[in-house]
Amino acid sequence: MNYLAHAFLSFDDSGLLIGNMISDFVKGKKQFDYTTDIQKGIRLHRMIDTFTDAHPATQAAKKLLKPAVGPYAGAFIDVVYDHFLAIDTSIRSDEEWKAFAQQTYATLQAHEPFLPEKFARMLPYMSSQNWLYNYRYKWGIEKSFEGVVRRASYLQDSSTAYQLFEDHYPLLQEAYHAFFPDVKKMAADFSNAL
């Protein structure tokens, strides 16, 4: 899951952040059980996902991993994008990313009554293992790839996908740089229009 991108693209708005982070755990009309600002975050998350999947850079990047993971390539590319975002010092310094991760966990914990049960159960692991910050490390990506495999219907192993990530690292980084300014602008425009 690309939690770092969704957190960052919430633009320090707590309602947007909550909705953006829990969206995958909220199905159908359940979104209307939430406050208006959280609903906006849920919609923003879905817009980001749709935009990401359709972006030409993402389409090209997915082809690099498809031989190993087939239709799950998009889920792996989401994780890859979080890696490159986490090391993007043009956006935040290492120390700023560290502080951003802690602030995100604190905001989520402060809104625990609003979190779906599955997300609330996952949050202590996310914060204690510092997922958001650790996307910067290749070992963090390796662990995240293992997590994608655990949730996938028919994938057994992430090692081939991880090797492709290593093999195509420069190309994947180029894809991130082609993609991220576009998704940031789209998310900002969408958020401002809400």
N, C-alpha and C positions, 0 to 999 in steps of 0.2 A: 504494500500500500504506500502511496506517495503522501504520507501524512505531513511531511515538512512543507511541500509545495502548497497543500491546502491550508496549512496554518499560516504560512507567509502571505498567501493571497487572500487572507481575511483582513489584512491591513489594520491590525491592532484594534479591531472592533470585536468585543467579546461575544455579542450575539451571532455575528457572522462566523466567528471562530467555532462556536459550539455547533452550529448547524453544519458548517463545512466539514468538521471532523466526524460528526455522527451520521452523516447522510447515508452511507452504505449500510447502516444498521436500522434505517427507517424506511419501511416499505409502504408504497401506495399512499392511501389517505391518512396514514398515521402521521404524516408530516403536519397535518392540520391540528394535531394535538399540542403543537408547540407554539410558543409566542411568535409574534410577527417577525421579530428580528432573527430568531433561530430559523424560522421558515425561509427567510431570505438567504441565510447561510446554506441551507439544504439545497435551495435552487441554484445558488452560486456553485456549489460543489458539482452539481449535475451539468451545469454549463461548462465548467472547467473540463470535466471528463469528456463531454461531447466534442469540445473544441480540440482537446489534446488528441483524441483518436483520429480526428479528421485532418490534423495538421500534416502537411507534406513531410516535414522533418521526422515526425513520429512514424509516418508510414514507411519511410526509408529505414529508420532505425529498427522497426519491428522485423523487417526482412532479414536483418543480421542475426536475430535470435530465433526466428521462426523454425529453422531446421531442428532446433533442440526442443522447443516448447510449443510449437504449433500455434493454436488460437490464443494461448496464454501470453504470447509475446508482448501484448499491450500492458499486461500487469507487470511484467518484468521491466519494461521500458519506464513505467511510472517510477519504479524503485531506482532505476539508473538516473532518471532526471533528478530525483531527490539527492543522489550522491553529488552530482555536479552543482546543484544549488547549494548544498552544504559546504562546498569548497569555493564558492563564488565570492571572492573577496571584493569584487566590484559592487556587491550588494551589502555585505556585512563582513566585518573582520571575524577572525576566529573567536575572539572574546565576545563579540556581539552575538554571534550565532549561539554561543554557550548560554548567554543571558536570555536570548530569545526562547531557547528550548525550555529553560526553567520557568519563564513567564507563562509560556503556553501551558505547561503542566499545572501551574498554580491556578490559571484561569479555569481550566477544565475541572480541577478538583473543587474549586469554589462553586461550580455549577453542577455538582454531582447529582442532585435530585432531578436534573433535566436529562441526564445521560441514559440512553437505552441500557438495559441490564448487561448485554454482551459487551458493550463498549466500556461500561463502568468496571466490569470484571477485568478487562484488558488494561485499563489505564494504569494500575499500579505497576504492571510489568513494563509498560511503555516508559513511565517516569523513572523507575528504579534502574532500568537498563539503558536509560537515556537514548531511546531510539532516534529522536529528532537530531540530536547532536552527532550520534555515532554513524549516521548515514555518510559522514565525511570519510570514514575509513573503509577500505576495501573489505576488511573482515565484517564490518557492519552490513555491507551489501551482500556478502556471502550468507550471513544469517538471515537477512531479509528475503533472499532468494529461497532459502530453505522454508521460510514461512509461507511463501507463495505456493510452493510445492505441497505443503501440508494441507492447504485449502483447495488445491486443484483436484479435479475429479479423477484424472488418469495419469498425472505425472508422478514418477517415483523418485526422481533424483534431480538435484539442481546443479550438479557439478559441470555438466556440459554447457548449460546456460552461463554459468559463472566463467568458464573458460572462454566462451565467445565474448563475454563482457571484457575480459582481459585482452583477448586478441584484437578486438575492434574498439578499444578504449578511445583512441583519437577520433575515430569516426563518430562514436557515440557522443563524445564531448562536442564535436561540431554540431551534431543534431540538437543538443541541448541549447547551444548558443544561437542557433537559428530559430528555435522554438520559444525559449523562455520570454524574451521581450514581447512577443506576440500574445502569449497567454496572460502576461502581466497587464498589458494594455486592455485586453478583452475583459479581464476580471475587474480592473479598475473602472472601466466604462460601465460594466454591468452593475457593480456595487453603487456607483454614483447615480445610476438611473433608478435604483430601487427606492 
